[in-house]
Amino acid sequence: MSNHDGIVDEARNPFACDCWITQPCCLTPHRRRQAEDLLGKTIGEIKEVGGNEGCYPAFVAIRRGFAEIKDGRLAKVPG
């Protein structure tokens, strides 16, 4: 994986892919709403939702520190 800002390593961000890592991205209000709808879902459930509606919002939320994978599910980072 590349050396870019945010959490992009596959161990902590299972939705990471090289093409997304190289893009500068932020957690826009739209992506934040999408990510909030994914909270509590498993990695597999999020991957079933698909790229733009599931994996990408989850990737950005983890990358920017809004969410993390906890016990195999997307969880909001406290704070």
PDB file with SEQRES, HELIX, SHEET and CRYST1 records, atoms N, CA, C and O in Angstrom:
SEQRES   1 A   79  MET SER ASN HIS ASP GLY ILE VAL ASP GLU ALA ARG ASN          
SEQRES   2 A   79  PRO PHE ALA CYS ASP CYS TRP ILE THR GLN PRO CYS CYS          
SEQRES   3 A   79  LEU THR PRO HIS ARG ARG ARG GLN ALA GLU ASP LEU LEU          
SEQRES   4 A   79  GLY LYS THR ILE GLY GLU ILE LYS GLU VAL GLY GLY ASN          
SEQRES   5 A   79  GLU GLY CYS TYR PRO ALA PHE VAL ALA ILE ARG ARG GLY          
SEQRES   6 A   79  PHE ALA GLU ILE LYS ASP GLY ARG LEU ALA LYS VAL PRO          
SEQRES   7 A   79  GLY                                                          
HELIX    1 AA1 ASP A   18  ILE A   21  1                                   4    
HELIX    2 AA2 PRO A   29  LEU A   38  1                                  10    
HELIX    3 AA3 ILE A   43  VAL A   49  1                                   7    
HELIX    4 AA4 GLY A   51  CYS A   55  3                                   5    
HELIX    5 AA5 TYR A   56  ARG A   63  1                                   8    
SHEET    1 AA1 2 ALA A  67  LYS A  70  0                                        
SHEET    2 AA1 2 ARG A  73  LYS A  76 -1                                        
CRYST1    1.000    1.000    1.000  90.00  90.00  90.00 P 1           1          
ATOM      1  N   MET A   1       0.829  -1.181   0.000  1.00  0.00           N  
ATOM      2  CA  MET A   1       0.000   0.000   0.000  1.00  0.00           C  
ATOM      3  C   MET A   1       0.877   1.249   0.000  1.00  0.00           C  
ATOM      4  O   MET A   1       2.021   1.224   0.454  1.00  0.00           O  
ATOM      5  N   SER A   2       0.333   2.307  -0.503  1.00  0.00           N  
ATOM      6  CA  SER A   2       1.042   3.561  -0.607  1.00  0.00           C  
ATOM      7  C   SER A   2       1.142   4.247   0.749  1.00  0.00           C  
ATOM      8  O   SER A   2       0.473   3.863   1.708  1.00  0.00           O  
ATOM      9  N   ASN A   3       1.976   5.254   0.809  1.00  0.00           N  
ATOM     10  CA  ASN A   3       2.176   6.008   2.027  1.00  0.00           C  
ATOM     11  C   ASN A   3       1.377   7.312   1.945  1.00  0.00           C  
ATOM     12  O   ASN A   3       1.948   8.367   1.671  1.00  0.00           O  
ATOM     13  N   HIS A   4       0.065   7.248   2.179  1.00  0.00           N  
ATOM     14  CA  HIS A   4      -0.809   8.410   2.113  1.00  0.00           C  
ATOM     15  C   HIS A   4      -1.411   8.667   3.479  1.00  0.00           C  
ATOM     16  O   HIS A   4      -1.320   7.830   4.377  1.00  0.00           O  
ATOM     17  N   ASP A   5      -2.023   9.825   3.630  1.00  0.00           N  
ATOM     18  CA  ASP A   5      -2.597  10.190   4.917  1.00  0.00           C  
ATOM     19  C   ASP A   5      -3.817   9.344   5.257  1.00  0.00           C  
ATOM     20  O   ASP A   5      -4.495   8.812   4.377  1.00  0.00           O  
ATOM     21  N   GLY A   6      -4.073   9.236   6.529  1.00  0.00           N  
ATOM     22  CA  GLY A   6      -5.225   8.481   6.991  1.00  0.00           C  
ATOM     23  C   GLY A   6      -4.923   7.002   7.144  1.00  0.00           C  
ATOM     24  O   GLY A   6      -3.798   6.556   6.918  1.00  0.00           O  
ATOM     25  N   ILE A   7      -5.934   6.253   7.526  1.00  0.00           N  
ATOM     26  CA  ILE A   7      -5.803   4.814   7.759  1.00  0.00           C  
ATOM     27  C   ILE A   7      -6.099   4.094   6.452  1.00  0.00           C  
ATOM     28  O   ILE A   7      -7.249   4.015   6.019  1.00  0.00           O  
ATOM     29  N   VAL A   8      -5.055   3.572   5.832  1.00  0.00           N  
ATOM     30  CA  VAL A   8      -5.227   2.929   4.536  1.00  0.00           C  
ATOM     31  C   VAL A   8      -4.657   1.509   4.504  1.00  0.00           C  
ATOM     32  O   VAL A   8      -4.727   0.848   3.468  1.00  0.00           O  
ATOM     33  N   ASP A   9      -4.095   1.028   5.619  1.00  0.00           N  
ATOM     34  CA  ASP A   9      -3.556  -0.329   5.599  1.00  0.00           C  
ATOM     35  C   ASP A   9      -4.708  -1.334   5.677  1.00  0.00           C  
ATOM     36  O   ASP A   9      -5.680  -1.124   6.402  1.00  0.00           O  
ATOM     37  N   GLU A  10      -4.584  -2.415   4.926  1.00  0.00           N  
ATOM     38  CA  GLU A  10      -5.672  -3.393   4.806  1.00  0.00           C  
ATOM     39  C   GLU A  10      -6.024  -4.080   6.115  1.00  0.00           C  
ATOM     40  O   GLU A  10      -7.145  -4.563   6.274  1.00  0.00           O  
ATOM     41  N   ALA A  11      -5.088  -4.134   7.054  1.00  0.00           N  
ATOM     42  CA  ALA A  11      -5.388  -4.763   8.339  1.00  0.00           C  
ATOM     43  C   ALA A  11      -6.408  -3.947   9.124  1.00  0.00           C  
ATOM     44  O   ALA A  11      -7.263  -4.517   9.802  1.00  0.00           O  
ATOM     45  N   ARG A  12      -6.330  -2.628   9.042  1.00  0.00           N  
ATOM     46  CA  ARG A  12      -7.251  -1.755   9.781  1.00  0.00           C  
ATOM     47  C   ARG A  12      -8.375  -1.216   8.911  1.00  0.00           C  
ATOM     48  O   ARG A  12      -9.406  -0.775   9.419  1.00  0.00           O  
ATOM     49  N   ASN A  13      -8.171  -1.254   7.588  1.00  0.00           N  
ATOM     50  CA  ASN A  13      -9.185  -0.748   6.666  1.00  0.00           C  
ATOM     51  C   ASN A  13      -9.376  -1.767   5.546  1.00  0.00           C  
ATOM     52  O   ASN A  13      -8.756  -1.650   4.489  1.00  0.00           O  
ATOM     53  N   PRO A  14     -10.227  -2.765   5.772  1.00  0.00           N  
ATOM     54  CA  PRO A  14     -10.384  -3.850   4.804  1.00  0.00           C  
ATOM     55  C   PRO A  14     -11.026  -3.425   3.478  1.00  0.00           C  
ATOM     56  O   PRO A  14     -11.139  -4.237   2.559  1.00  0.00           O  
ATOM     57  N   PHE A  15     -11.441  -2.173   3.377  1.00  0.00           N  
ATOM     58  CA  PHE A  15     -12.050  -1.676   2.146  1.00  0.00           C  
ATOM     59  C   PHE A  15     -11.041  -0.933   1.273  1.00  0.00           C  
ATOM     60  O   PHE A  15     -11.391  -0.436   0.202  1.00  0.00           O  
ATOM     61  N   ALA A  16      -9.800  -0.857   1.724  1.00  0.00           N  
ATOM     62  CA  ALA A  16      -8.760  -0.124   0.993  1.00  0.00           C  
ATOM     63  C   ALA A  16      -8.436  -0.797  -0.333  1.00  0.00           C  
ATOM     64  O   ALA A  16      -8.334  -2.021  -0.422  1.00  0.00           O  
ATOM     65  N   CYS A  17      -8.278   0.017  -1.346  1.00  0.00           N  
ATOM     66  CA  CYS A  17      -7.758  -0.454  -2.627  1.00  0.00           C  
ATOM     67  C   CYS A  17      -6.881   0.655  -3.198  1.00  0.00           C  
ATOM     68  O   CYS A  17      -7.115   1.836  -2.944  1.00  0.00           O  
ATOM     69  N   ASP A  18      -5.880   0.270  -3.964  1.00  0.00           N  
ATOM     70  CA  ASP A  18      -4.874   1.225  -4.417  1.00  0.00           C  
ATOM     71  C   ASP A  18      -5.461   2.452  -5.106  1.00  0.00           C  
ATOM     72  O   ASP A  18      -4.988   3.566  -4.881  1.00  0.00           O  
ATOM     73  N   CYS A  19      -6.478   2.268  -5.937  1.00  0.00           N  
ATOM     74  CA  CYS A  19      -7.021   3.417  -6.670  1.00  0.00           C  
ATOM     75  C   CYS A  19      -7.676   4.425  -5.733  1.00  0.00           C  
ATOM     76  O   CYS A  19      -7.669   5.620  -6.027  1.00  0.00           O  
ATOM     77  N   TRP A  20      -8.240   3.977  -4.614  1.00  0.00           N  
ATOM     78  CA  TRP A  20      -8.842   4.911  -3.662  1.00  0.00           C  
ATOM     79  C   TRP A  20      -7.776   5.555  -2.785  1.00  0.00           C  
ATOM     80  O   TRP A  20      -7.904   6.720  -2.407  1.00  0.00           O  
ATOM     81  N   ILE A  21      -6.729   4.810  -2.460  1.00  0.00           N  
ATOM     82  CA  ILE A  21      -5.677   5.335  -1.595  1.00  0.00           C  
ATOM     83  C   ILE A  21      -4.984   6.524  -2.245  1.00  0.00           C  
ATOM     84  O   ILE A  21      -4.637   7.490  -1.567  1.00  0.00           O  
ATOM     85  N   THR A  22      -4.784   6.457  -3.546  1.00  0.00           N  
ATOM     86  CA  THR A  22      -4.059   7.526  -4.231  1.00  0.00           C  
ATOM     87  C   THR A  22      -4.916   8.766  -4.444  1.00  0.00           C  
ATOM     88  O   THR A  22      -4.385   9.816  -4.807  1.00  0.00           O  
ATOM     89  N   GLN A  23      -6.216   8.676  -4.230  1.00  0.00           N  
ATOM     90  CA  GLN A  23      -7.101   9.827  -4.389  1.00  0.00           C  
ATOM     91  C   GLN A  23      -7.176  10.604  -3.084  1.00  0.00           C  
ATOM     92  O   GLN A  23      -7.321  10.018  -2.011  1.00  0.00           O  
ATOM     93  N   PRO A  24      -7.077  11.924  -3.180  1.00  0.00           N  
ATOM     94  CA  PRO A  24      -7.354  12.701  -1.972  1.00  0.00           C  
ATOM     95  C   PRO A  24      -8.860  12.623  -1.719  1.00  0.00           C  
ATOM     96  O   PRO A  24      -9.648  12.795  -2.649  1.00  0.00           O  
ATOM     97  N   CYS A  25      -9.256  12.376  -0.518  1.00  0.00           N  
ATOM     98  CA  CYS A  25     -10.687  12.266  -0.257  1.00  0.00           C  
ATOM     99  C   CYS A  25     -11.002  12.839   1.110  1.00  0.00           C  
ATOM    100  O   CYS A  25     -10.150  12.895   1.997  1.00  0.00           O  
ATOM    101  N   CYS A  26     -12.225  13.257   1.252  1.00  0.00           N  
ATOM    102  CA  CYS A  26     -12.677  13.742   2.545  1.00  0.00           C  
ATOM    103  C   CYS A  26     -14.029  13.096   2.842  1.00  0.00           C  
ATOM    104  O   CYS A  26     -14.668  12.524   1.959  1.00  0.00           O  
ATOM    105  N   LEU A  27     -14.432  13.195   4.053  1.00  0.00           N  
ATOM    106  CA  LEU A  27     -15.705  12.627   4.455  1.00  0.00           C  
ATOM    107  C   LEU A  27     -16.777  13.703   4.294  1.00  0.00           C  
ATOM    108  O   LEU A  27     -17.115  14.410   5.244  1.00  0.00           O  
ATOM    109  N   THR A  28     -17.304  13.812   3.072  1.00  0.00           N  
ATOM    110  CA  THR A  28     -18.330  14.813   2.772  1.00  0.00           C  
ATOM    111  C   THR A  28     -19.592  14.491   3.565  1.00  0.00           C  
ATOM    112  O   THR A  28     -19.742  13.371   4.054  1.00  0.00           O  
ATOM    113  N   PRO A  29     -20.499  15.453   3.698  1.00  0.00           N  
ATOM    114  CA  PRO A  29     -21.749  15.162   4.407  1.00  0.00           C  
ATOM    115  C   PRO A  29     -22.505  13.973   3.794  1.00  0.00           C  
ATOM    116  O   PRO A  29     -23.075  13.160   4.522  1.00  0.00           O  
ATOM    117  N   HIS A  30     -22.509  13.874   2.473  1.00  0.00           N  
ATOM    118  CA  HIS A  30     -23.178  12.754   1.807  1.00  0.00           C  
ATOM    119  C   HIS A  30     -22.518  11.424   2.181  1.00  0.00           C  
ATOM    120  O   HIS A  30     -23.206  10.467   2.536  1.00  0.00           O  
ATOM    121  N   ARG A  31     -21.186  11.366   2.103  1.00  0.00           N  
ATOM    122  CA  ARG A  31     -20.478  10.124   2.453  1.00  0.00           C  
ATOM    123  C   ARG A  31     -20.634   9.805   3.936  1.00  0.00           C  
ATOM    124  O   ARG A  31     -20.712   8.636   4.315  1.00  0.00           O  
ATOM    125  N   ARG A  32     -20.679  10.829   4.771  1.00  0.00           N  
ATOM    126  CA  ARG A  32     -20.865  10.597   6.204  1.00  0.00           C  
ATOM    127  C   ARG A  32     -22.226   9.963   6.472  1.00  0.00           C  
ATOM    128  O   ARG A  32     -22.328   9.038   7.278  1.00  0.00           O  
ATOM    129  N   ARG A  33     -23.278  10.453   5.798  1.00  0.00           N  
ATOM    130  CA  ARG A  33     -24.614   9.853   5.960  1.00  0.00           C  
ATOM    131  C   ARG A  33     -24.608   8.397   5.485  1.00  0.00           C  
ATOM    132  O   ARG A  33     -25.186   7.520   6.126  1.00  0.00           O  
ATOM    133  N   GLN A  34     -23.941   8.158   4.348  1.00  0.00           N  
ATOM    134  CA  GLN A  34     -23.853   6.781   3.855  1.00  0.00           C  
ATOM    135  C   GLN A  34     -23.134   5.904   4.869  1.00  0.00           C  
ATOM    136  O   GLN A  34     -23.580   4.793   5.155  1.00  0.00           O  
ATOM    137  N   ALA A  35     -22.020   6.394   5.417  1.00  0.00           N  
ATOM    138  CA  ALA A  35     -21.247   5.613   6.385  1.00  0.00           C  
ATOM    139  C   ALA A  35     -22.054   5.357   7.652  1.00  0.00           C  
ATOM    140  O   ALA A  35     -21.994   4.263   8.213  1.00  0.00           O  
ATOM    141  N   GLU A  36     -22.808   6.352   8.107  1.00  0.00           N  
ATOM    142  CA  GLU A  36     -23.622   6.169   9.311  1.00  0.00           C  
ATOM    143  C   GLU A  36     -24.646   5.058   9.116  1.00  0.00           C  
ATOM    144  O   GLU A  36     -24.952   4.326  10.057  1.00  0.00           O  
ATOM    145  N   ASP A  37     -25.175   4.925   7.906  1.00  0.00           N  
ATOM    146  CA  ASP A  37     -26.128   3.844   7.616  1.00  0.00           C  
ATOM    147  C   ASP A  37     -25.461   2.470   7.644  1.00  0.00           C  
ATOM    148  O   ASP A  37     -26.138   1.451   7.783  1.00  0.00           O  
ATOM    149  N   LEU A  38     -24.136   2.442   7.512  1.00  0.00           N  
ATOM    150  CA  LEU A  38     -23.400   1.172   7.496  1.00  0.00           C  
ATOM    151  C   LEU A  38     -22.916   0.753   8.883  1.00  0.00           C  
ATOM    152  O   LEU A  38     -22.477  -0.381   9.071  1.00  0.00           O  
ATOM    153  N   LEU A  39     -22.995   1.665   9.854  1.00  0.00           N  
ATOM    154  CA  LEU A  39     -22.519   1.343  11.203  1.00  0.00           C  
ATOM    155  C   LEU A  39     -23.251   0.115  11.738  1.00  0.00           C  
ATOM    156  O   LEU A  39     -24.473   0.007  11.633  1.00  0.00           O  
ATOM    157  N   GLY A  40     -22.492  -0.791  12.305  1.00  0.00           N  
ATOM    158  CA  GLY A  40     -23.050  -2.030  12.855  1.00  0.00           C  
ATOM    159  C   GLY A  40     -23.072  -3.183  11.875  1.00  0.00           C  
ATOM    160  O   GLY A  40     -23.297  -4.327  12.269  1.00  0.00           O  
ATOM    161  N   LYS A  41     -22.844  -2.903  10.614  1.00  0.00           N  
ATOM    162  CA  LYS A  41     -22.826  -3.966   9.594  1.00  0.00           C  
ATOM    163  C   LYS A  41     -21.469  -4.652   9.572  1.00  0.00           C  
ATOM    164  O   LYS A  41     -20.451  -4.042   9.898  1.00  0.00           O  
ATOM    165  N   THR A  42     -21.460  -5.915   9.187  1.00  0.00           N  
ATOM    166  CA  THR A  42     -20.207  -6.658   9.073  1.00  0.00           C  
ATOM    167  C   THR A  42     -19.493  -6.250   7.787  1.00  0.00           C  
ATOM    168  O   THR A  42     -20.083  -5.621   6.908  1.00  0.00           O  
ATOM    169  N   ILE A  43     -18.229  -6.612   7.691  1.00  0.00           N  
ATOM    170  CA  ILE A  43     -17.444  -6.341   6.482  1.00  0.00           C  
ATOM    171  C   ILE A  43     -18.143  -6.960   5.277  1.00  0.00           C  
ATOM    172  O   ILE A  43     -18.270  -6.319   4.233  1.00  0.00           O  
ATOM    173  N   GLY A  44     -18.595  -8.198   5.416  1.00  0.00           N  
ATOM    174  CA  GLY A  44     -19.275  -8.884   4.320  1.00  0.00           C  
ATOM    175  C   GLY A  44     -20.563  -8.190   3.901  1.00  0.00           C  
ATOM    176  O   GLY A  44     -20.845  -8.068   2.709  1.00  0.00           O  
ATOM    177  N   GLU A  45     -21.340  -7.737   4.869  1.00  0.00           N  
ATOM    178  CA  GLU A  45     -22.580  -7.031   4.552  1.00  0.00           C  
ATOM    179  C   GLU A  45     -22.298  -5.736   3.799  1.00  0.00           C  
ATOM    180  O   GLU A  45     -23.019  -5.385   2.865  1.00  0.00           O  
ATOM    181  N   ILE A  46     -21.254  -5.033   4.203  1.00  0.00           N  
ATOM    182  CA  ILE A  46     -20.896  -3.779   3.531  1.00  0.00           C  
ATOM    183  C   ILE A  46     -20.428  -4.062   2.114  1.00  0.00           C  
ATOM    184  O   ILE A  46     -20.781  -3.335   1.185  1.00  0.00           O  
ATOM    185  N   LYS A  47     -19.633  -5.117   1.940  1.00  0.00           N  
ATOM    186  CA  LYS A  47     -19.161  -5.457   0.598  1.00  0.00           C  
ATOM    187  C   LYS A  47     -20.316  -5.860  -0.310  1.00  0.00           C  
ATOM    188  O   LYS A  47     -20.254  -5.624  -1.517  1.00  0.00           O  
ATOM    189  N   GLU A  48     -21.352  -6.451   0.231  1.00  0.00           N  
ATOM    190  CA  GLU A  48     -22.532  -6.813  -0.554  1.00  0.00           C  
ATOM    191  C   GLU A  48     -23.288  -5.584  -1.047  1.00  0.00           C  
ATOM    192  O   GLU A  48     -23.910  -5.620  -2.108  1.00  0.00           O  
ATOM    193  N   VAL A  49     -23.236  -4.504  -0.286  1.00  0.00           N  
ATOM    194  CA  VAL A  49     -23.909  -3.268  -0.693  1.00  0.00           C  
ATOM    195  C   VAL A  49     -23.298  -2.739  -1.986  1.00  0.00           C  
ATOM    196  O   VAL A  49     -23.999  -2.178  -2.828  1.00  0.00           O  
ATOM    197  N   GLY A  50     -21.998  -2.919  -2.138  1.00  0.00           N  
ATOM    198  CA  GLY A  50     -21.331  -2.495  -3.364  1.00  0.00           C  
ATOM    199  C   GLY A  50     -20.335  -1.371  -3.128  1.00  0.00           C  
ATOM    200  O   GLY A  50     -20.125  -0.918  -2.003  1.00  0.00           O  
ATOM    201  N   GLY A  51     -19.730  -0.935  -4.229  1.00  0.00           N  
ATOM    202  CA  GLY A  51     -18.633   0.032  -4.178  1.00  0.00           C  
ATOM    203  C   GLY A  51     -19.009   1.419  -3.701  1.00  0.00           C  
ATOM    204  O   GLY A  51     -18.602   1.832  -2.615  1.00  0.00           O  
ATOM    205  N   ASN A  52     -19.776   2.142  -4.492  1.00  0.00           N  
ATOM    206  CA  ASN A  52     -20.067   3.544  -4.187  1.00  0.00           C  
ATOM    207  C   ASN A  52     -20.962   3.731  -2.968  1.00  0.00           C  
ATOM    208  O   ASN A  52     -20.849   4.741  -2.274  1.00  0.00           O  
ATOM    209  N   GLU A  53     -21.831   2.794  -2.700  1.00  0.00           N  
ATOM    210  CA  GLU A  53     -22.758   2.942  -1.586  1.00  0.00           C  
ATOM    211  C   GLU A  53     -22.293   2.246  -0.318  1.00  0.00           C  
ATOM    212  O   GLU A  53     -22.767   2.571   0.771  1.00  0.00           O  
ATOM    213  N   GLY A  54     -21.383   1.305  -0.437  1.00  0.00           N  
ATOM    214  CA  GLY A  54     -20.938   0.545   0.727  1.00  0.00           C  
ATOM    215  C   GLY A  54     -19.462   0.680   1.005  1.00  0.00           C  
ATOM    216  O   GLY A  54     -19.061   1.322   1.976  1.00  0.00           O  
ATOM    217  N   CYS A  55     -18.659   0.083   0.162  1.00  0.00           N  
ATOM    218  CA  CYS A  55     -17.217   0.006   0.424  1.00  0.00           C  
ATOM    219  C   CYS A  55     -16.544   1.372   0.463  1.00  0.00           C  
ATOM    220  O   CYS A  55     -15.738   1.640   1.355  1.00  0.00           O  
ATOM    221  N   TYR A  56     -16.867   2.240  -0.497  1.00  0.00           N  
ATOM    222  CA  TYR A  56     -16.180   3.541  -0.529  1.00  0.00           C  
ATOM    223  C   TYR A  56     -16.516   4.408   0.689  1.00  0.00           C  
ATOM    224  O   TYR A  56     -15.596   4.946   1.304  1.00  0.00           O  
ATOM    225  N   PRO A  57     -17.786   4.566   1.065  1.00  0.00           N  
ATOM    226  CA  PRO A  57     -18.055   5.355   2.269  1.00  0.00           C  
ATOM    227  C   PRO A  57     -17.407   4.744   3.521  1.00  0.00           C  
ATOM    228  O   PRO A  57     -16.911   5.471   4.381  1.00  0.00           O  
ATOM    229  N   ALA A  58     -17.412   3.420   3.617  1.00  0.00           N  
ATOM    230  CA  ALA A  58     -16.766   2.769   4.762  1.00  0.00           C  
ATOM    231  C   ALA A  58     -15.263   3.022   4.741  1.00  0.00           C  
ATOM    232  O   ALA A  58     -14.663   3.308   5.777  1.00  0.00           O  
ATOM    233  N   PHE A  59     -14.653   2.916   3.553  1.00  0.00           N  
ATOM    234  CA  PHE A  59     -13.222   3.174   3.412  1.00  0.00           C  
ATOM    235  C   PHE A  59     -12.876   4.588   3.869  1.00  0.00           C  
ATOM    236  O   PHE A  59     -11.944   4.775   4.651  1.00  0.00           O  
ATOM    237  N   VAL A  60     -13.615   5.580   3.391  1.00  0.00           N  
ATOM    238  CA  VAL A  60     -13.331   6.976   3.728  1.00  0.00           C  
ATOM    239  C   VAL A  60     -13.568   7.224   5.217  1.00  0.00           C  
ATOM    240  O   VAL A  60     -12.787   7.930   5.856  1.00  0.00           O  
ATOM    241  N   ALA A  61     -14.633   6.654   5.775  1.00  0.00           N  
ATOM    242  CA  ALA A  61     -14.918   6.837   7.198  1.00  0.00           C  
ATOM    243  C   ALA A  61     -13.794   6.277   8.059  1.00  0.00           C  
ATOM    244  O   ALA A  61     -13.407   6.891   9.053  1.00  0.00           O  
ATOM    245  N   ILE A  62     -13.271   5.119   7.682  1.00  0.00           N  
ATOM    246  CA  ILE A  62     -12.148   4.543   8.427  1.00  0.00           C  
ATOM    247  C   ILE A  62     -10.896   5.378   8.180  1.00  0.00           C  
ATOM    248  O   ILE A  62     -10.166   5.702   9.117  1.00  0.00           O  
ATOM    249  N   ARG A  63     -10.651   5.722   6.934  1.00  0.00           N  
ATOM    250  CA  ARG A  63      -9.447   6.490   6.582  1.00  0.00           C  
ATOM    251  C   ARG A  63      -9.376   7.795   7.371  1.00  0.00           C  
ATOM    252  O   ARG A  63      -8.303   8.184   7.831  1.00  0.00           O  
ATOM    253  N   ARG A  64     -10.487   8.456   7.525  1.00  0.00           N  
ATOM    254  CA  ARG A  64     -10.520   9.754   8.197  1.00  0.00           C  
ATOM    255  C   ARG A  64     -10.749   9.657   9.702  1.00  0.00           C  
ATOM    256  O   ARG A  64     -10.850  10.682  10.376  1.00  0.00           O  
ATOM    257  N   GLY A  65     -10.833   8.430  10.243  1.00  0.00           N  
ATOM    258  CA  GLY A  65     -10.922   8.252  11.690  1.00  0.00           C  
ATOM    259  C   GLY A  65     -12.307   8.400  12.283  1.00  0.00           C  
ATOM    260  O   GLY A  65     -12.447   8.489  13.503  1.00  0.00           O  
ATOM    261  N   PHE A  66     -13.350   8.429  11.438  1.00  0.00           N  
ATOM    262  CA  PHE A  66     -14.725   8.505  11.911  1.00  0.00           C  
ATOM    263  C   PHE A  66     -15.198   7.133  12.392  1.00  0.00           C  
ATOM    264  O   PHE A  66     -15.989   7.034  13.330  1.00  0.00           O  
ATOM    265  N   ALA A  67     -14.708   6.080  11.744  1.00  0.00           N  
ATOM    266  CA  ALA A  67     -15.148   4.717  12.060  1.00  0.00           C  
ATOM    267  C   ALA A  67     -13.937   3.787  12.110  1.00  0.00           C  
ATOM    268  O   ALA A  67     -12.835   4.137  11.685  1.00  0.00           O  
ATOM    269  N   GLU A  68     -14.182   2.592  12.644  1.00  0.00           N  
ATOM    270  CA  GLU A  68     -13.163   1.550  12.722  1.00  0.00           C  
ATOM    271  C   GLU A  68     -13.866   0.196  12.635  1.00  0.00           C  
ATOM    272  O   GLU A  68     -15.081   0.093  12.807  1.00  0.00           O  
ATOM    273  N   ILE A  69     -13.086  -0.814  12.369  1.00  0.00           N  
ATOM    274  CA  ILE A  69     -13.622  -2.175  12.409  1.00  0.00           C  
ATOM    275  C   ILE A  69     -13.420  -2.697  13.816  1.00  0.00           C  
ATOM    276  O   ILE A  69     -12.296  -2.759  14.313  1.00  0.00           O  
ATOM    277  N   LYS A  70     -14.515  -3.072  14.453  1.00  0.00           N  
ATOM    278  CA  LYS A  70     -14.455  -3.597  15.815  1.00  0.00           C  
ATOM    279  C   LYS A  70     -15.312  -4.849  15.863  1.00  0.00           C  
ATOM    280  O   LYS A  70     -16.507  -4.804  15.568  1.00  0.00           O  
ATOM    281  N   ASP A  71     -14.707  -5.954  16.232  1.00  0.00           N  
ATOM    282  CA  ASP A  71     -15.397  -7.250  16.282  1.00  0.00           C  
ATOM    283  C   ASP A  71     -16.031  -7.586  14.936  1.00  0.00           C  
ATOM    284  O   ASP A  71     -17.123  -8.152  14.882  1.00  0.00           O  
ATOM    285  N   GLY A  72     -15.336  -7.232  13.840  1.00  0.00           N  
ATOM    286  CA  GLY A  72     -15.790  -7.572  12.506  1.00  0.00           C  
ATOM    287  C   GLY A  72     -16.899  -6.686  11.946  1.00  0.00           C  
ATOM    288  O   GLY A  72     -17.465  -6.976  10.893  1.00  0.00           O  
ATOM    289  N   ARG A  73     -17.205  -5.592  12.667  1.00  0.00           N  
ATOM    290  CA  ARG A  73     -18.273  -4.683  12.237  1.00  0.00           C  
ATOM    291  C   ARG A  73     -17.766  -3.250  12.178  1.00  0.00           C  
ATOM    292  O   ARG A  73     -16.826  -2.877  12.880  1.00  0.00           O  
ATOM    293  N   LEU A  74     -18.405  -2.454  11.328  1.00  0.00           N  
ATOM    294  CA  LEU A  74     -18.062  -1.036  11.269  1.00  0.00           C  
ATOM    295  C   LEU A  74     -18.652  -0.337  12.478  1.00  0.00           C  
ATOM    296  O   LEU A  74     -19.856  -0.411  12.727  1.00  0.00           O  
ATOM    297  N   ALA A  75     -17.799   0.339  13.222  1.00  0.00           N  
ATOM    298  CA  ALA A  75     -18.230   1.006  14.447  1.00  0.00           C  
ATOM    299  C   ALA A  75     -17.733   2.447  14.457  1.00  0.00           C  
ATOM    300  O   ALA A  75     -16.633   2.730  13.983  1.00  0.00           O  
ATOM    301  N   LYS A  76     -18.523   3.337  14.986  1.00  0.00           N  
ATOM    302  CA  LYS A  76     -18.125   4.730  15.107  1.00  0.00           C  
ATOM    303  C   LYS A  76     -17.024   4.835  16.159  1.00  0.00           C  
ATOM    304  O   LYS A  76     -17.086   4.204  17.215  1.00  0.00           O  
ATOM    305  N   VAL A  77     -16.029   5.637  15.847  1.00  0.00           N  
ATOM    306  CA  VAL A  77     -14.949   5.874  16.808  1.00  0.00           C  
ATOM    307  C   VAL A  77     -15.492   6.817  17.876  1.00  0.00           C  
ATOM    308  O   VAL A  77     -16.036   7.873  17.552  1.00  0.00           O  
ATOM    309  N   PRO A  78     -15.348   6.443  19.151  1.00  0.00           N  
ATOM    310  CA  PRO A  78     -15.851   7.314  20.217  1.00  0.00           C  
ATOM    311  C   PRO A  78     -15.158   8.668  20.188  1.00  0.00           C  
ATOM    312  O   PRO A  78     -13.978   8.784  19.855  1.00  0.00           O  
ATOM    313  N   GLY A  79     -15.922   9.676  20.544  1.00  0.00           N  
ATOM    314  CA  GLY A  79     -15.304  10.992  20.669  1.00  0.00           C  
ATOM    315  C   GLY A  79     -15.946  12.071  19.960  1.00  0.00           C  
ATOM    316  O   GLY A  79     -15.484  13.210  20.018  1.00  0.00           O  
TER     317      GLY A  79                                                      
END                                                                             
